Amino acid sequence: MSQTFIRSEIRSGELRAVALGRGKKRVFRIRFREAQRYVRQLGFI
């Protein structure tokens, strides 16, 4: 998955993340449990 796709998923609310910093390229952190939930939802595991 590309950074663009992940960022769009975060913006749409499909994937929950915490934004760190400010500026042009914000850095996002995704909790492990949230990542697990997301990949299950997509059918990867």
C-alpha positions as CSV (number, residue, x, y, z in Angstrom):
1,M,0.0,0.0,0.0
2,S,1.3,3.4,-0.9
3,Q,1.6,6.4,1.5
4,T,-1.1,8.2,-0.6
5,F,-3.5,5.3,-0.1
6,I,-2.9,5.1,3.6
7,R,-3.3,8.8,4.0
8,S,-6.6,8.7,2.1
9,E,-7.8,5.9,4.4
10,I,-7.0,8.0,7.4
11,R,-8.7,11.1,6.0
12,S,-11.9,9.1,5.2
13,G,-12.0,7.6,8.7
14,E,-11.4,4.0,7.6
15,L,-8.1,3.9,9.5
16,R,-7.6,5.6,12.8
17,A,-4.2,7.3,13.4
18,V,-2.6,9.9,15.5
19,A,-1.1,12.9,13.7
20,L,2.3,14.1,14.9
21,G,3.9,17.4,14.0
22,R,2.7,20.2,11.7
23,G,3.7,21.4,8.3
24,K,3.4,20.0,4.8
25,K,4.0,16.3,5.5
26,R,2.4,15.3,8.8
27,V,3.6,12.1,10.3
28,F,0.9,9.6,11.4
29,R,1.2,6.8,13.9
30,I,-1.2,3.8,13.8
31,R,-1.7,1.7,16.9
32,F,-0.9,-2.0,16.5
33,R,-4.5,-3.1,17.4
34,E,-5.9,-0.6,14.9
35,A,-3.6,-2.0,12.2
36,Q,-4.7,-5.5,13.0
37,R,-8.4,-4.5,12.8
38,Y,-7.8,-2.8,9.5
39,V,-6.0,-5.7,7.8
40,R,-8.7,-8.1,9.1
41,Q,-11.3,-5.8,7.6
42,L,-9.5,-5.9,4.3
43,G,-9.3,-9.7,4.5
44,F,-5.5,-10.0,4.6
45,I,-5.6,-12.1,7.8
